[in-house]
Amino acid sequence: MQGKRIIMVVTLGVAGWLVIPLLARVQQEAGDSLPEGNGKALVSNSCVGCHSMETSLRRGRSREEWVETVNDMVSRGAQILPADAETIIHYLAEHYGVDFVPPPARRIFVWVDHQGNVEPLAAPPRNYNRPSLSPDGQQVAVDIPLDTSDIWIYDIPTGELRRLTYEGNNRSPTWSNDGQWVAFSSDRHQSPEGGRSYRDDHEAYWKRADGSGEAERLTDAEFNHGPQRWTPDGKTLSISEIHPETGRDIWMLPFEGDRTPWLFLKTPALEGGVAFSADGHWLAHTSGETGQREVVVRAFPEAEPAHQVSTGGGIEVVWPLNSKDLFYRNGNKRMAVEITTGPTLTVGTPRVLFEGDFVNSPGSRAYWDATQDGQRFLMLKKVE
Ligand code: HEC
């Protein structure tokens, strides 16, 4: 019996009483969405303590694969009594077998103020990802994975949701500062027979936000490229490169001259989530240099040594042009830091604005945005 291979006896010893209250709490939030059946309670007890099944289950698996996954989870610390292993495997293989297709996430846009008050927008629930707010705060560019992943524009005053891209897979939209263009990353240059996925090969493109004209390719290089944000003067677009040896690095694409990209920052650590100061002389980004990701600020265009902004972790940087604060996320907390730029940089002490259950970025790119005055945030919230 394959299930019997999971004989890693984990007794609920000294640590047991510490773990159980936590499991009980998460179960209330996540356990209810598991399908009915023999083994539901066991899976709910053993599996949703560290992550919800919904977020970890990106595909179904065969029975053999489930045995492997459950073994893997035990080695990561899941507590499963050998007597229960068979029931758990059976439940998983029956409800999350090879035919299982995870339901698309349903999310809505919300406005959130500095106190954490939430006001939903009228857009229909969809699997919205990586929203970017237009400079006038009236439109949201966002990617939605359906058969293909595409960029859509949601017009807040009219409530209209319109599709911007029609070729290949398209993600990570970002507005130009004049509100005329949306840059995004796409795999549309791949031939359909090539068998390569978006993950293997994507480059930066842009298209007029009103949908007129064709999309134009902006980068063409060996590794993957995606647009980050524009400098405030609109002359340069920061680009994230995924390099096989140095992870994420930051390049700059000038829109003047022959548009040859230049390297801004390459270190062995991950650099991502770029945002510029209003005067264009400073650049914030996330850095993995200390082992955990932190928000740092560097001079621009010469990347001098970084000034650390966050403490105890920081990602998802948002730096509105008319705000004295820079914003980022730490866990479920949204943080603000007052930053004064000029010839020298003054970084204040990070303060918690609010804490809440919003859709967080799985990477460093922000899944939220702010109006230019920094007073309201556009965020994503999950709905049933
Ligand atoms: C002690 C914490 C913990 C428990 C308990 C736990 N997991 Fe995980 N699980 C992890 C971690 C860590 C990862 C890897 C990071 C991630 O993908 O979020 C993971 C990832 C996963 C993945 C996605 C990764 C993959 O292989 O595709 C699945 C599916 C999964 N877990 C299923 C389960 C099931 C089923 C159980 C119950 C038997 C379980 N987990 C219990 C910690 C745990």
Residues whose N, C-alpha, C, O or C-beta is under 5 A from the ligand:
A	BS01	HEC	S46 C47 G49 C50 S56 L57 V70 M73 R76 G77 A78 Q79
